[in-house]
């Protein structure tokens, strides 16, 4: 139940939480107060135990996204498997942007390994080691953690059910 210390927060259903390890390509976006969208590559994503999503991004690579997140709290996150094209789109309205913590280094390393394993099986990524080294060569002091509760989720996997809402679970 909900208490003042622990509000009820929707969660992803177990099957989507299980898919997160293969959804390794991340795009995080927000709109500024004028409604202008801004999008960047996020480097790591996780579903937190309380139901919120965590997305990690490099602040120097995404100044407009960071500014929009701070202005409006609106977050849209696309998570895709490069190998299968399975895609989950989630949105939140209460995004908080904070400095990355030392414990986030393990999440970044795990997401880099998972992305490397996924794209190793996709044609056209012959120089993936160099691409990944460039994307993930960011000092933790330049990383930000974006946390937000789920306001909605959609299965955007190409096919006849693309766009179907994902039924979120209560906490």
N, C-alpha and C positions, 0 to 999 in steps of 0.2 A: 503494500500500500504506500500511500504518499504521507510523508511527514514534512515538517518545515525544513529539516536538514536534508531530506532525500525526496525531492518531488518525483512524481511518476513520469518516466521518460520512455517513449517508444523505443523498441529494439528491432534490429533486423531479425528476421526469422533464422533459425539454425542453418537451413540450406544456403542462405546467402552469406552468413558468417563463415561457413565452410568454404565457399567459393572465393573469399577474400584473398586467400593465398595464391590464387591463379589470376586474380584481377590486378595486374602489375603495372599497368600504364594509367597514370592519374592526371586529370585536368581539373583544376580548381578555379572557380570563377565567382565573381560578385558583381553587383551593379552599384555605381556611385549614386549620390543623391539625385543626379540628373537623369538617372535611368540608363546611363551608358554602361554596357557590359565590359568587363575586363577578365581575361583568362590567362592562366599560367600553367606550367607543368609543376605538379607536386611531386615530391621525391619519395614520400612514404605515406601510407594510410593504415589506420587500424580502427577497429570497432572497440571502444572502451567498455569495461564491464558495466558501467551505468547506462549504456545505450547510446551515448554520444559518439560521434565520429571524431577522429584525430587525423589531421592532414599536416604534413611537414612540407615547408617550402623554403627556398633560398630567398631571403629578403631582397638582395641586390638584383635578382633576376625578375622580380615581380612587384615593383613599387606601386603600380596602379592598382593591382589586385589587393595588396596589403592596405592601401589607403581606403579602397572601397569597402573592404571587410570591416575596417575600423569605423567608417562613417555609418554604415547601414546595418551591419550584423548579418546581412544576407549572404548565404553560401550555397553554391551548387558544385557538386563533386561528381565527376564521371570516372568510373573505374572500369577498365577494359582488359581482357585477356588478349594480347597480341596473337596468340596461337589459335584461339577458338572464336574470337570476336564476341564472347560473352561480355555483356556490358550492364553495369548497374549505375543508375543516376540517383543521387540523393540530394535533398535540399534541406536547409535549415535557416532559421531567422534569428538565431541568438549567438552567432559566431563571436568567439573571443580569440584575439591574437595575443600570444605571449612568447617570450623567448624560449628557445629549445632548452631542454634540460640534459645533463650528462647521460641520463638513462635513455634518451632518444637515439643515441649513437647506435645502439644495438638494433633498434627498429629500422634505421636507415640502412645499416649493413644487411639486414635480412631482406629488405625490399629490393636492394640492389642485386643480391644473389638470386632472388625469385624472378626478377625481371630478366636477368642474364639467362636463366634456365628456360624461361618462356620464349625469348626471342631466338635462342639457339635452334629452335625447331621451326622458325619461320624463314622462308626464302627472302633474300634481300637485306639481311642484317649481317653481311660478311665481316664488317669491322665493328661489331657490337662492343668489344672490349674498350675500344677508344671512345665510342659514344658514351658508354656508361661511365668510364673514368672521368670524362668531361662533365657529365651531368652531376655526378656525385662527389666531385672534387670541391666540396664546399666546407669551409670551417664551421664547426657546430655553432660558433658565436654569430654566424651570419644566418643561421636557420631560425625559423619561427614555427611554433606549434599553433595550429588553428583547431579549436574544439567547438563543436556545435551539436545540438540536439536535432533529431530527425523530425522534420515537419512532413516529409513524404519521401517515397522511394518508388522507382520505376525500373522495370526490366526493359532495357533498350537493346537487348540482343537482337541482331537482325533476324527476321523471320516473321511468321504470321502473328506472333504474340508481342511484337515490339511495341513498346509504349504502355504495356499493361502495368497497372499499379501493383506494387508489392505490399501485401498486408503486413503492416508492422505489428509487433507484439507489445502488450503492456509490460512494464517492468515487473 
